[in-house]
Amino acid sequence: MTKLRPGRVARALAKVLLVALAAAGLQLAFSGVAAADPPSSDWDAVRMCESSDNYGTNTGTGYYGAYQFDLPTWQSVGGDGYPHQASPAEQDYRALYLYRMRGWQPWECAGMLGLSDDGDARSKDTPSYQESGYIGGGGSPAPAPAPAKPEPPVDYGPGEMPEWPGFVYAYGDCTPKLKAFQLRMNKFGYDFEGTGCYYDETKEAVLDLQRANGINDSGRLGPKTWKAAWEGAKPR
């Protein structure tokens, strides 16, 4: 006897309920999202943390697109080519596909945001494009980034660690908040002017710091690497 997975049972019951309500004369708006999948607000938060909600981003460190797929993971859920070259709808679909295979585990930002797996996580149920359509991309081009608002200069006392800004920085990012990290790295012998832009020199410093402190050398400036700049071992 074939056993139905819980996710399939839930969706089957939902369809029966919809038919019953329609027969009673009630009009329903149905988005196509499975009841157990994460809400679109969770996906919004993950994209913003991973890539500033930029579907076309290429960090230069082997991570691509709005959800920062690496190529092996992208290919494991059926993705073709490079993730950042795929449409937003395709990236949304592959992200939901991965979620149903492995839950939130592949995304570092999901852990930092405190997201928890729900009913469809690791269900192994392959989603449809209709089911992933609620997430955000919808096949439209990624929105143009809004002009950055001027921020006041960052000025921290000697040795004082500022609070991590709550964003994982990667190659190409520019923000005054990065200036604090860059100037701190000068304590280790680097020669930053404190431009606040993440380019080759910053990437090299991040990688050096990660390797000196046993942090995964992704080249992405997350909370562990940020903290290591003030409390970790000096890069060799």
N, C-alpha and C positions, 0 to 999 in steps of 0.2 A: 504494500500500500504506500502510495506517495504521501509524504508528510508535508503539510503546508507550513512555511515559515511564519512566525508571528507577524512580520511586516506585511506579508501577503494577506493573512487573515484579516488584519486591521483594515487594509484597503478594500477588501471584498465586503466587509461589513459596512464600511462607509458608503460604498456604491449602493448597497441594498437600502440603506437609510435615505440616501438622496432620491432614489426612485420612489420610495414610500411618501416622502414629503412632497415631491412633485405631483404625485397622484392626488394628494390632498389639496392641490391648488396653490402651494407655496412656491414663490420664485426664489431661486437660490443663485448666488454668484459663486462659481467654482473656478479656482485659479489653476488647478492641476497639481498643486503641491501635496505630497503625501502627508497624512496627519502627523507622522512621527518624525519627519525631516526637520532640521533646525530652521528657525524663522529667518527671514531675509535680513533682519537686523543683526543676527550673529554673523552672517556672511559679510555684511557691510563692515562690521568691526574687524573681522579677520583681514579683509582686503585692505582696509585703511592702515592697519598695523603692518601688514606684510609689504605693501607696495605703494602706499598713499592712494590706493584705489586706482592704480594706473595699469590698465590691461596690456599696454605696450611696453612695459618696463623690461630692461635687460640689465641686470646688475653687473655683468662682466665677471661674475664669480660662479657661473653655472646654474643660476636660478633665474626663472623667467616668468613674466606675466603677472597678472593681478594676484595669483595665489602662490607665486614663487615656486613653481614646479621645477625640479631638476629633470633632466631628460629621461633617466631610467623610470622614475615614478610616472611621468607623463605617458610614456610608452606602455607602462604596465596597465593603464586604464584605457588603452586604445588610442591615445593621442598620436597624431601624425605631425611631422615637421617640428618646429619650435613652438613652445606654448605662447610666447609673446606675439607670435605672428598669426595665431588663431583668433577667430572672432570672439567677442565677449561671451556670446551665447555658448560657443564651444568650450571656452575656459570654464564657464559656470557648470556646464554639463559634466566635464571631466572632474571638476572639484566635488560635485555631488556623488559621482561614481566612486571617487577615492574615499569619500566619507562613508559610503555604504560598505566599502571594503575594509576600512581601517579606523573608522571614527575620526575624532579630532587629532589623533596621535601624530600624523605627519606634520602638523602645523605648530611651530614653536609659539606663535602668537596666540593660538587658541588656549594653550596652557597659561600664558601670561594674563589672558583676559578672563580666565576662570570658567571657560565653557565646558560643559559636561556632555558626554554622549547620551543620545536618547534612543528611541525605539528602533530606528533604521540603521544606527551605527553598527557596522560589521555584520549586517544582515545578509550580505552577498547578493542582494537583489539588484540587478542591473537597472538603473533608472531609464526613463524615456526623456526625450528632449522636452516634452510637455511638462514633465514633473520638475525639471530643473529650470523651467522658464521663469519661475517666481523669484529667482535668486537676485537678479539685478541686471545682467548684460542685455538679455533680450535681443541679441543680434545687432544692436545699435553700436556705432563707434564709441570708443571710450570718450567721455566728456573732456573737453580741454581744461587743463588746470586753471583755477582762478588765480588772478595776479596776487602775488605774495604781499601781505601787508607788512610795512616796516615794523621791526621789533626793536625794543630798546637794547642797548649794549649789555652784554653779559659780563658781570664783574664779580668774581668770587675771591674770598680771602685765601691766603696761602694755606695749602693743604686741605682746604674745606671741600668735601665732595658734594657737588650739587645733586639734587634729586634727578634720577634718570628721567628723561623727557617723555617716556612712554611710547617711543617709536623706534623700530629697528631700522637704523640707517644703513644705506648701501651706496654703491658707486653712483655718483651723479647728483646725490642729494645736497642741497644747500640750505642752511638755516643757521642763524646766529647761535643756536644752542650747541652746535658742533664745535664752536670756538672754544668752549670750556674744555672739551676733551683734547683738542689739538694743543692748547697752551699747557695743559697738564702733561702731555707727552714730552714737552720740552724738558721736563724734569728728568727724563730718561735719556737725554742727549739728542733729541730730534730738534729740528729747526723750523717750526711752524710759525707763520706770520699770523695765524688765527683768522683765516679767510671765512671759515664756516662752511666750506665746500668740500665734499668728499670726493677726492680724486686720487691719483696714484700714490702720493706721499701718505695720505691718510690711510689708504688701503694697506700699504706696507706696514704702517705702524699698528694697525688693528691686527693684522696677521701675526706680526712679531709678538704682540701682547698675548694673543690667544695661545700661541704655541708655548710661550714661557709659563703660562698658567694652566695648562691642561684643558683649555677650552676648545671645542670643535672649531677648527680654523676655516670657518665659512667666509671670512672677510666681511661679515655683517656685524654692525655695531649694536648689539643688544645689551640687556641689563647686566649680564655676567661680565662682558668685556668692559662696559662702562665702569663697573665697580672695581675691576682689576686695575684700572688706570690709577686709582687712588689707594687701593688696599692690596694689590697683587704684587707678584714678583716682577722685577725689572727685566725687560726684554734683553736677550743677549746681544 
